[in-house]
Amino acid sequence: MTLATGGIVASIVPFDPTVGITVAATAMLAAFMLAMLFFALAPVVSSTWDEQLSAPSTPANARSAEPSDD
């Protein structure tokens, strides 16, 4: 009596592991590309996004934290 190991292994792993890795890598690459596309097109589509990106880090009328010599 022989044990057919090919059938048992085939039922545990229904596909080639290389295919699974390829599908996972393709999905991650697609998600990364969509994120880069979003960041590239967000200033073009939204005017408020562009204002936030080009805004100075401190307001022009903000007082300096350094003491004056007056």
VOLUM-442850 format. One record per atom (N, C-alpha, C, O): residue number from 1; residue in three letters; x negated, y negated, z negated. Coordinates in Angstrom, 1 decimal. Each point is the difference from the previous one (the first is absolute). Example, Ala and Ser with C-alpha at 12.3 -4.5 7.8 and 13.67 -1.06 7.14 Angstrom:
<nodes>
+-------+------+--------+--------+--------+
! ketor ! romi !     px !     py !     pz !
+-------+------+--------+--------+--------+
!     1 !  Ala !  -13.2 !    5.7 !   -7.8 !
!     1 !  Ala !    0.9 !   -1.2 !    0.0 !
!     1 !  Ala !   -0.9 !   -1.2 !    0.0 !
!     1 !  Ala !   -1.0 !    0.0 !   -0.7 !
!     2 !  Ser !    1.4 !   -1.1 !    1.4 !
!     2 !  Ser !   -0.9 !   -1.1 !    0.0 !
!     2 !  Ser !    0.8 !   -1.1 !   -0.8 !
!     2 !  Ser !   -0.5 !   -1.1 !   -0.1 !
+-------+------+--------+--------+--------+
</nodes>
This chain:
<nodes>
+-------+------+--------+--------+--------+
! ketor ! romi !     px !     py !     pz !
+-------+------+--------+--------+--------+
!     1 !  Met !   -0.8 !    1.2 !    0.0 !
!     1 !  Met !    0.8 !   -1.2 !    0.0 !
!     1 !  Met !   -0.9 !   -1.2 !    0.0 !
!     1 !  Met !   -0.9 !   -0.2 !   -0.8 !
!     2 !  Thr !    1.1 !   -0.7 !    1.7 !
!     2 !  Thr !   -0.8 !   -1.2 !    0.1 !
!     2 !  Thr !    0.9 !   -1.2 !   -0.3 !
!     2 !  Thr !    1.2 !   -0.1 !    0.3 !
!     3 !  Leu !   -1.9 !   -1.0 !   -0.8 !
!     3 !  Leu !    0.7 !   -1.2 !   -0.3 !
!     3 !  Leu !   -0.2 !   -1.0 !    1.1 !
!     3 !  Leu !   -1.2 !   -0.3 !    0.4 !
!     4 !  Ala !    2.2 !   -0.2 !    0.2 !
!     4 !  Ala !   -0.1 !   -1.0 !    1.1 !
!     4 !  Ala !   -0.2 !   -1.4 !   -0.6 !
!     4 !  Ala !    1.0 !   -0.7 !   -0.3 !
!     5 !  Thr !   -2.2 !    0.3 !    0.1 !
!     5 !  Thr !   -0.3 !   -1.3 !   -0.6 !
!     5 !  Thr !    0.3 !   -1.1 !    0.9 !
!     5 !  Thr !    0.2 !   -1.1 !   -0.4 !
!     6 !  Gly !   -0.3 !    1.3 !    1.7 !
!     6 !  Gly !    0.3 !   -1.1 !    0.9 !
!     6 !  Gly !    1.4 !   -0.5 !   -0.1 !
!     6 !  Gly !    0.2 !   -1.2 !    0.1 !
!     7 !  Gly !    0.8 !    2.0 !   -0.4 !
!     7 !  Gly !    1.3 !   -0.4 !   -0.2 !
!     7 !  Gly !    0.2 !   -0.8 !   -1.3 !
!     7 !  Gly !    0.8 !   -0.9 !    0.0 !
!     8 !  Ile !   -1.5 !    1.3 !   -1.0 !
!     8 !  Ile !    0.1 !   -0.7 !   -1.3 !
!     8 !  Ile !   -0.6 !   -1.4 !    0.1 !
!     8 !  Ile !    0.6 !   -1.0 !   -0.5 !
!     9 !  Val !   -1.8 !    0.9 !    1.1 !
!     9 !  Val !   -0.6 !   -1.3 !    0.1 !
!     9 !  Val !    0.8 !   -0.9 !    0.9 !
!     9 !  Val !    0.1 !   -1.2 !   -0.2 !
!    10 !  Ala !    0.4 !    1.8 !    1.3 !
!    10 !  Ala !    0.8 !   -0.8 !    0.9 !
!    10 !  Ala !    1.3 !   -0.6 !   -0.7 !
!    10 !  Ala !    0.5 !   -1.1 !    0.4 !
!    11 !  Ser !    0.0 !    1.8 !   -1.3 !
!    11 !  Ser !    1.2 !   -0.4 !   -0.7 !
!    11 !  Ser !   -0.3 !   -1.1 !   -1.0 !
!    11 !  Ser !    0.8 !   -0.9 !   -0.3 !
!    12 !  Ile !   -2.0 !    0.9 !   -0.3 !
!    12 !  Ile !   -0.4 !   -0.9 !   -1.0 !
!    12 !  Ile !   -0.4 !   -1.4 !    0.6 !
!    12 !  Ile !    0.5 !   -1.0 !   -0.4 !
!    13 !  Val !   -1.2 !    1.1 !    1.5 !
!    13 !  Val !   -0.5 !   -1.2 !    0.7 !
!    13 !  Val !    0.7 !    0.0 !    1.4 !
!    13 !  Val !   -0.5 !    0.7 !    0.9 !
!    14 !  Pro !    1.6 !   -1.4 !   -0.8 !
!    14 !  Pro !    0.7 !    0.1 !    1.2 !
!    14 !  Pro !   -0.6 !   -0.8 !    1.2 !
!    14 !  Pro !    0.5 !    0.1 !    1.2 !
!    15 !  Phe !   -1.6 !   -0.8 !   -1.4 !
!    15 !  Phe !   -0.6 !   -0.7 !    1.1 !
!    15 !  Phe !   -1.5 !   -0.1 !   -0.3 !
!    15 !  Phe !   -0.5 !    0.3 !   -1.1 !
!    16 !  Asp !   -0.2 !   -0.7 !    2.2 !
!    16 !  Asp !   -1.5 !   -0.1 !   -0.1 !
!    16 !  Asp !   -0.3 !   -1.2 !   -0.9 !
!    16 !  Asp !    0.5 !   -1.1 !    0.2 !
!    17 !  Pro !   -1.4 !    1.3 !   -1.2 !
!    17 !  Pro !   -0.4 !   -1.2 !   -0.9 !
!    17 !  Pro !   -0.6 !   -1.1 !    0.8 !
!    17 !  Pro !    0.2 !   -1.2 !   -0.4 !
!    18 !  Thr !   -0.8 !    1.4 !    1.5 !
!    18 !  Thr !   -0.5 !   -1.1 !    0.8 !
!    18 !  Thr !    1.1 !   -0.9 !    0.6 !
!    18 !  Thr !   -0.2 !   -1.2 !    0.0 !
!    19 !  Val !    1.3 !    1.8 !    0.3 !
!    19 !  Val !    1.1 !   -0.7 !    0.5 !
!    19 !  Val !    0.6 !   -0.9 !   -1.1 !
!    19 !  Val !    0.3 !   -1.1 !    0.2 !
!    20 !  Gly !   -0.2 !    1.7 !   -1.4 !
!    20 !  Gly !    0.5 !   -0.8 !   -1.2 !
!    20 !  Gly !   -0.9 !   -1.2 !   -0.3 !
!    20 !  Gly !    0.5 !   -1.1 !   -0.3 !
!    21 !  Ile !   -1.8 !    1.3 !    0.4 !
!    21 !  Ile !   -0.9 !   -1.1 !   -0.3 !
!    21 !  Ile !    0.1 !   -1.1 !    1.1 !
!    21 !  Ile !   -0.1 !   -1.2 !   -0.3 !
!    22 !  Thr !    0.2 !    1.7 !    1.5 !
!    22 !  Thr !    0.1 !   -1.0 !    1.1 !
!    22 !  Thr !    1.3 !   -0.8 !   -0.1 !
!    22 !  Thr !    0.0 !   -1.2 !    0.3 !
!    23 !  Val !    1.1 !    1.8 !   -0.7 !
!    23 !  Val !    1.3 !   -0.7 !   -0.1 !
!    23 !  Val !   -0.1 !   -1.0 !   -1.2 !
!    23 !  Val !    0.4 !   -1.1 !    0.2 !
!    24 !  Ala !   -1.0 !    1.5 !   -1.3 !
!    24 !  Ala !   -0.2 !   -0.9 !   -1.1 !
!    24 !  Ala !   -0.9 !   -1.2 !    0.3 !
!    24 !  Ala !    0.3 !   -1.1 !   -0.3 !
!    25 !  Ala !   -1.4 !    1.4 !    1.0 !
!    25 !  Ala !   -0.9 !   -1.1 !    0.4 !
!    25 !  Ala !    0.7 !   -1.0 !    1.0 !
!    25 !  Ala !   -0.2 !   -1.2 !    0.0 !
!    26 !  Thr !    1.0 !    1.8 !    0.9 !
!    26 !  Thr !    0.7 !   -0.9 !    1.0 !
!    26 !  Thr !    1.0 !   -0.8 !   -0.7 !
!    26 !  Thr !    0.1 !   -1.2 !    0.4 !
!    27 !  Ala !    0.6 !    1.7 !   -1.4 !
!    27 !  Ala !    1.0 !   -0.8 !   -0.7 !
!    27 !  Ala !   -0.7 !   -1.1 !   -0.8 !
!    27 !  Ala !    0.5 !   -1.1 !    0.0 !
!    28 !  Met !   -1.6 !    1.4 !   -0.6 !
!    28 !  Met !   -0.8 !   -1.1 !   -0.8 !
!    28 !  Met !   -0.5 !   -1.0 !    1.0 !
!    28 !  Met !    0.0 !   -1.2 !   -0.4 !
!    29 !  Leu !   -0.5 !    1.6 !    1.5 !
!    29 !  Leu !   -0.5 !   -1.0 !    1.0 !
!    29 !  Leu !    1.1 !   -0.9 !    0.5 !
!    29 !  Leu !   -0.2 !   -1.2 !    0.2 !
!    30 !  Ala !    1.4 !    1.8 !    0.0 !
!    30 !  Ala !    1.1 !   -0.8 !    0.5 !
!    30 !  Ala !    0.5 !   -1.0 !   -1.1 !
!    30 !  Ala !    0.3 !   -1.1 !    0.3 !
!    31 !  Ala !   -0.3 !    1.5 !   -1.5 !
!    31 !  Ala !    0.4 !   -0.9 !   -1.1 !
!    31 !  Ala !   -1.0 !   -1.1 !   -0.1 !
!    31 !  Ala !    0.4 !   -1.2 !   -0.2 !
!    32 !  Phe !   -1.7 !    1.5 !    0.3 !
!    32 !  Phe !   -1.0 !   -1.1 !    0.0 !
!    32 !  Phe !    0.1 !   -1.0 !    1.1 !
!    32 !  Phe !   -0.1 !   -1.2 !   -0.2 !
!    33 !  Met !    0.4 !    1.8 !    1.4 !
!    33 !  Met !    0.1 !   -0.9 !    1.2 !
!    33 !  Met !    1.3 !   -0.9 !   -0.2 !
!    33 !  Met !   -0.1 !   -1.2 !    0.4 !
!    34 !  Leu !    1.1 !    1.7 !   -0.9 !
!    34 !  Leu !    1.2 !   -0.8 !   -0.2 !
!    34 !  Leu !   -0.2 !   -1.1 !   -1.0 !
!    34 !  Leu !    0.5 !   -1.1 !    0.1 !
!    35 !  Ala !   -1.3 !    1.4 !   -1.2 !
!    35 !  Ala !   -0.3 !   -1.0 !   -1.0 !
!    35 !  Ala !   -0.9 !   -1.1 !    0.7 !
!    35 !  Ala !    0.3 !   -1.2 !   -0.3 !
!    36 !  Met !   -1.2 !    1.6 !    1.1 !
!    36 !  Met !   -0.9 !   -1.0 !    0.6 !
!    36 !  Met !    0.8 !   -0.9 !    1.0 !
!    36 !  Met !   -0.2 !   -1.2 !    0.1 !
!    37 !  Leu !    1.2 !    1.9 !    0.6 !
!    37 !  Leu !    0.8 !   -0.8 !    0.9 !
!    37 !  Leu !    0.9 !   -0.9 !   -0.7 !
!    37 !  Leu !    0.2 !   -1.2 !    0.5 !
!    38 !  Phe !    0.3 !    1.6 !   -1.7 !
!    38 !  Phe !    0.8 !   -0.9 !   -0.8 !
!    38 !  Phe !   -0.8 !   -1.3 !   -0.4 !
!    38 !  Phe !    0.5 !   -1.1 !    0.1 !
!    39 !  Phe !   -1.7 !    1.3 !   -0.6 !
!    39 !  Phe !   -0.8 !   -1.1 !   -0.5 !
!    39 !  Phe !   -0.4 !   -0.9 !    1.2 !
!    39 !  Phe !   -0.2 !   -1.2 !   -0.2 !
!    40 !  Ala !    0.0 !    1.8 !    1.4 !
!    40 !  Ala !   -0.3 !   -0.8 !    1.1 !
!    40 !  Ala !    1.2 !   -0.9 !    0.6 !
!    40 !  Ala !   -0.2 !   -1.1 !    0.4 !
!    41 !  Leu !    1.4 !    1.7 !   -0.5 !
!    41 !  Leu !    1.1 !   -0.7 !    0.5 !
!    41 !  Leu !    0.8 !   -0.8 !   -1.0 !
!    41 !  Leu !    0.9 !   -0.8 !    0.4 !
!    42 !  Ala !   -1.1 !    1.0 !   -1.6 !
!    42 !  Ala !    0.8 !   -0.7 !   -1.1 !
!    42 !  Ala !   -0.1 !   -1.5 !    0.2 !
!    42 !  Ala !    1.0 !   -0.7 !   -0.1 !
!    43 !  Pro !   -2.2 !    0.1 !    0.3 !
!    43 !  Pro !    0.0 !   -1.5 !    0.1 !
!    43 !  Pro !    0.7 !   -0.5 !    1.3 !
!    43 !  Pro !    0.4 !   -1.1 !    0.0 !
!    44 !  Val !   -0.4 !    1.9 !    1.0 !
!    44 !  Val !    0.7 !   -0.4 !    1.3 !
!    44 !  Val !    1.5 !    0.0 !   -0.2 !
!    44 !  Val !    0.6 !   -0.9 !    0.5 !
!    45 !  Val !   -0.1 !    1.9 !   -1.2 !
!    45 !  Val !    1.4 !    0.1 !   -0.2 !
!    45 !  Val !    0.6 !   -0.9 !   -1.0 !
!    45 !  Val !    1.1 !   -0.6 !    0.2 !
!    46 !  Ser !   -1.8 !    0.4 !   -1.3 !
!    46 !  Ser !    0.6 !   -0.7 !   -1.2 !
!    46 !  Ser !   -0.8 !   -1.3 !   -0.2 !
!    46 !  Ser !   -1.2 !    0.0 !   -0.1 !
!    47 !  Ser !    1.9 !   -1.1 !    0.1 !
!    47 !  Ser !   -0.7 !   -1.3 !   -0.2 !
!    47 !  Ser !   -0.4 !   -0.2 !   -1.5 !
!    47 !  Ser !   -1.0 !   -0.6 !   -0.3 !
!    48 !  Thr !    1.7 !    1.2 !   -0.6 !
!    48 !  Thr !   -0.4 !   -0.2 !   -1.4 !
!    48 !  Thr !   -1.2 !    0.9 !   -0.3 !
!    48 !  Thr !   -0.8 !   -0.4 !   -0.9 !
!    49 !  Trp !    0.6 !    1.5 !    1.6 !
!    49 !  Trp !   -1.2 !    0.8 !   -0.2 !
!    49 !  Trp !   -1.2 !   -0.8 !    0.4 !
!    49 !  Trp !   -1.1 !    0.0 !   -0.6 !
!    50 !  Asp !    1.2 !   -0.7 !    1.7 !
!    50 !  Asp !   -1.1 !   -0.8 !    0.5 !
!    50 !  Asp !   -0.3 !   -1.2 !   -0.9 !
!    50 !  Asp !   -1.2 !   -0.3 !   -0.2 !
!    51 !  Glu !    2.2 !   -0.3 !   -0.4 !
!    51 !  Glu !   -0.2 !   -1.1 !   -0.9 !
!    51 !  Glu !   -0.7 !    0.5 !   -1.3 !
!    51 !  Glu !   -0.9 !   -0.7 !   -0.5 !
!    52 !  Gln !    1.2 !    1.9 !    0.1 !
!    52 !  Gln !   -0.6 !    0.6 !   -1.2 !
!    52 !  Gln !   -1.5 !    0.3 !    0.3 !
!    52 !  Gln !   -0.8 !   -0.1 !   -0.9 !
!    53 !  Leu !    0.5 !    0.6 !    2.1 !
!    53 !  Leu !   -1.4 !    0.3 !    0.3 !
!    53 !  Leu !   -0.8 !   -1.2 !    0.2 !
!    53 !  Leu !   -1.2 !    0.0 !   -0.4 !
!    54 !  Ser !    1.7 !   -1.1 !    0.9 !
!    54 !  Ser !   -0.8 !   -1.2 !    0.2 !
!    54 !  Ser !    0.1 !   -1.0 !   -1.1 !
!    54 !  Ser !   -0.6 !   -1.0 !    0.1 !
!    55 !  Ala !    1.3 !    1.3 !   -1.2 !
!    55 !  Ala !    0.1 !   -0.9 !   -1.1 !
!    55 !  Ala !   -1.4 !    0.0 !   -0.8 !
!    55 !  Ala !   -0.6 !    1.0 !   -0.1 !
!    56 !  Pro !    0.2 !   -2.2 !   -0.4 !
!    56 !  Pro !   -1.2 !   -0.1 !   -0.8 !
!    56 !  Pro !    0.2 !    0.7 !   -1.3 !
!    56 !  Pro !    1.1 !    0.2 !   -0.5 !
!    57 !  Ser !   -2.2 !    0.3 !   -0.1 !
!    57 !  Ser !    0.1 !    0.7 !   -1.2 !
!    57 !  Ser !    0.4 !   -0.8 !   -1.2 !
!    57 !  Ser !    0.6 !    0.5 !   -0.9 !
!    58 !  Thr !   -1.0 !   -1.8 !    1.0 !
!    58 !  Thr !    0.5 !   -1.0 !   -1.1 !
!    58 !  Thr !    0.6 !   -1.1 !    0.7 !
!    58 !  Thr !   -0.3 !   -0.4 !    1.1 !
!    59 !  Pro !    1.3 !   -0.2 !   -1.8 !
!    59 !  Pro !    0.7 !   -1.2 !    0.6 !
!    59 !  Pro !   -0.9 !   -1.2 !    0.0 !
!    59 !  Pro !   -1.0 !   -0.1 !   -0.8 !
!    60 !  Ala !    1.2 !   -0.8 !    1.8 !
!    60 !  Ala !   -0.9 !   -1.1 !    0.2 !
!    60 !  Ala !    0.1 !   -1.0 !   -1.2 !
!    60 !  Ala !   -1.0 !   -0.6 !   -0.3 !
!    61 !  Asn !    2.2 !    0.5 !   -0.4 !
!    61 !  Asn !    0.1 !   -0.9 !   -1.1 !
!    61 !  Asn !   -0.3 !    0.6 !   -1.4 !
!    61 !  Asn !    0.2 !   -0.6 !   -1.0 !
!    62 !  Ala !   -0.8 !    1.8 !    1.0 !
!    62 !  Ala !   -0.3 !    0.7 !   -1.2 !
!    62 !  Ala !   -1.3 !   -0.7 !   -0.6 !
!    62 !  Ala !   -0.9 !   -0.4 !    0.7 !
!    63 !  Arg !    1.0 !    0.3 !   -2.0 !
!    63 !  Arg !   -1.2 !   -0.6 !   -0.7 !
!    63 !  Arg !   -1.1 !    1.0 !   -0.2 !
!    63 !  Arg !    0.3 !    1.2 !   -0.2 !
!    64 !  Ser !   -1.5 !   -1.7 !    0.2 !
!    64 !  Ser !   -1.1 !    0.9 !   -0.2 !
!    64 !  Ser !   -0.1 !    0.3 !   -1.5 !
!    64 !  Ser !    0.3 !   -0.7 !   -0.9 !
!    65 !  Ala !   -0.8 !    1.9 !    0.7 !
!    65 !  Ala !   -0.2 !    0.5 !   -1.4 !
!    65 !  Ala !   -1.3 !   -0.6 !   -0.6 !
!    65 !  Ala !   -0.2 !    0.1 !   -1.3 !
!    66 !  Glu !   -0.6 !   -0.8 !    2.0 !
!    66 !  Glu !   -1.2 !   -0.6 !   -0.5 !
!    66 !  Glu !    0.3 !   -1.3 !   -0.6 !
!    66 !  Glu !    0.8 !   -0.8 !    0.6 !
!    67 !  Pro !   -1.5 !    0.5 !   -1.7 !
!    67 !  Pro !    0.3 !   -1.4 !   -0.6 !
!    67 !  Pro !   -0.7 !   -1.1 !    0.9 !
!    67 !  Pro !   -1.0 !    0.3 !    0.6 !
!    68 !  Ser !    1.7 !   -1.4 !   -0.6 !
!    68 !  Ser !   -0.6 !   -1.1 !    0.7 !
!    68 !  Ser !   -1.0 !   -0.8 !   -0.9 !
!    68 !  Ser !    0.1 !    0.1 !   -1.2 !
!    69 !  Asp !   -0.9 !   -0.9 !    1.8 !
!    69 !  Asp !   -1.0 !   -0.8 !   -0.7 !
!    69 !  Asp !    0.5 !   -1.4 !   -0.3 !
!    69 !  Asp !   -0.7 !   -0.9 !   -0.5 !
!    70 !  Asp !    2.0 !    0.6 !    0.8 !
!    70 !  Asp !    0.6 !   -1.3 !   -0.2 !
!    70 !  Asp !    0.1 !   -0.4 !   -1.4 !
!    70 !  Asp !    0.5 !   -1.1 !   -0.4 !
+-------+------+--------+--------+--------+
</nodes>
